Amino acid sequence: MRIAVIDGQGGGMGKTIVEKLRVEFGHDLEILALGTNALATALMLKAGANEGASGENAIAYNSPKVDVIMGPIGIIAANSMLGELTPTIAKAIAESPAKKILIPINKCNIQIAGVKNEPLPNQIDSAVMMLKEYME
């Protein structure tokens, strides 16, 4: 199964997702690190992603070619992440046939009703468990 982890800015969330995927699944997954910038991509590669690419075109090109996309909810909101996430990126991710497992971070002016405000590590653990259930 091919998983894209998409992140921007400092790449800390993407790094943590990649690390937790490696702990849970070992090398049974092919993880593609897609960063809105080179720093985010480099951090995810260092955490154990198989391949990585940066920028708008890389994300738009690869989004329909993976089975699952993981990242913060802001990756489907145009101009989120202080403008790093372009409308083209948001559209490509939203229109991708891949299953999307998104973490509800309230930093992009998006709040999801019914979702508990939990610490980020707990939300990432929940996302990894969703992937595990999806794979079964």
Secondary structure as GFF3:
##gff-version 3
##sequence-region A 1 136
A	DSSP	beta_strand	2	7	.	.	.	ID=ss1
A	DSSP	alpha_helix	12	25	.	.	.	ID=ss2
A	DSSP	beta_strand	30	35	.	.	.	ID=ss3
A	DSSP	alpha_helix	38	46	.	.	.	ID=ss4
A	DSSP	beta_strand	51	54	.	.	.	ID=ss5
A	DSSP	alpha_helix	56	62	.	.	.	ID=ss6
A	DSSP	three_ten_helix	63	65	.	.	.	ID=ss7
A	DSSP	beta_strand	68	72	.	.	.	ID=ss8
A	DSSP	three_ten_helix	73	76	.	.	.	ID=ss9
A	DSSP	three_ten_helix	81	83	.	.	.	ID=ss10
A	DSSP	alpha_helix	87	95	.	.	.	ID=ss11
A	DSSP	beta_strand	99	103	.	.	.	ID=ss12
A	DSSP	alpha_helix	120	135	.	.	.	ID=ss13
###
